[in-house]
């Protein structure tokens, strides 16, 4: 099912200030402004951005309008006969809401409507996400290729992020995680000054942005000679990853999807070490609908994009996470990374 942008009835409009939501509805990124989405589509921005905005909006159905203060926006809403104004409660501050109440009598929430629409990606959105995935996967491979004894987590992070920019990324999707040794047992480790030594796990969790859309990938390697414990845990995490990706289908709930991987790790004796949910949606934001978690009753639908990222974290030793960005295509989960995900063993120079 292909869901179009929201349908707005006569006498209603969406009033959007949040930058990401303005970009979603208009296809144009402008730093500041207000967007009116209704029978008329008007994009207000102040004079700092107005000239550039006119050029960008010329290719869209939106009309650019100069913004002096909010009363300009309110006046246009009233002139268009709008009786009900929808705003996004999740991104609207209390002070903004109080301001809106001065001008509009009937205010309603459109956050769930927008979240539902954003879950189903258009072909253009998918193309941008796929491009971001290709860049991030290639950069991770290159980063593992420069491992050497003594390199620090921050140095590897700098290389990785610079490589993504060189390959065409416009920015990072989130703060890259590079974790060596026991640091990898902390799922959201803050990349630091730890230096790599022989016989350590190396975990990289990263992503980039292309045309506003994100990617997300995690790979775990071993620098030196791995022991049986690492190989056994890696095999369990990989099997959980592959089983989830092969069994997730359209119509499954986030809760049921999470259970596929969780049961696999439980059967292998590592269930207690899987301490986060299986995945999350990816799009203009790195975390958005749908969520694949033990608490999620959301159903996964065609053209939804989400991560599959089981992990095992043994405190004081190491952690292993294997994460792909996937799209629901023809009713099945299709990962957007191309490697075989087999254990990557990097020999340390003697």
Phi, psi and omega in degrees: 000131178256112178269127178280182175298162185304146174268130181245126182281165177300138180083008179231158170203158170265137175242112190239127175252328183302133186297315181295320179291324175298319179294319180299314185284331184255337186079008184234138179258115177230134190301315184229151175155179174232139179243129173256119181244106181193214178303321170251144180244111186233137181243107178271133171210154185281175190294342177296330185242358191297314182298313179295322181298320179301319179294315180294319185283347180300335181268007183238183178270007182266148173256131178281140178222141181282138182248120173261308173209176188296337180299333176299316179295313182299322181296318179294319178301314181295318181296335180272009176070025181282128178255330181239124180251124177264131174234163180268106183298331185288337182244002181264129178281164179298319180294323177295318179298317179298323177295316180298323182296337178291336187249332188237134182279322185244106181244130179230166183266133176244013186298317181290323177300312182293320180298319180294316179296318183293338180297324184264113188273142174282170178299320179295319178297315180297322179299320180292318179296317179298320178296319178295322178296318180298318180294313183294321179295317179296320181293321177297316178300316179295324180294318177296334180287345181254009179298138176207157178297132179100342177295143181264162177303315182294323178295319179292322177299315180299316178300313184299313183290323176295324180294319179296320178296318179297330181275356174120003178290143177272339179187176174274147179283335179192177182287111184304138176256123169236124185225127178254144172057228183294342177297334181290347178281355176258107187309321179244051179302139175273114183308130186227210186262007181302134180262143182284134174236170182297149175065048176235150170286144174234115180247130177237125175235115187209173176187162181225177182239133173229124182054033178090352186252146192261162167232164180209125181214140171230133174227147181235128180238172175233129181259102182123218182249110183287148176267176183296327181298313178300313183296322179292317179294317180301316180298321179294316180294318179297317179296322177295319178297310183293321180295317178297314182295329181280335185256342178293131182218166179299136180097344178288148177277159176300324179297315181292323178298314178301321184296329180302307181288321182296318179296321179298315179291325177298317180296333179270359177091013183243013184304320182292343183265000175265097195255008177223177181282168185288327183183183184206159176291156180226136178190236173296333174247152181284337173232111176209180178297147001270161178250134179255089185217164180298346182254359189266122174261006176298144175261143180273130187240169179303136179071013169281147179242134185203162177263154169234111190216067175293153179208156174232130185230112181254105187305134179082354181241282182193168173227151178228126175226137176234116188230131172240151165269130185235159174233143174279112185230124183053039174082000181232156177285128178237119182284150184257009172255158189242354183284168182273351176066014176294158182305127178264110180255117183253118183289132175275135180294139181276000000 
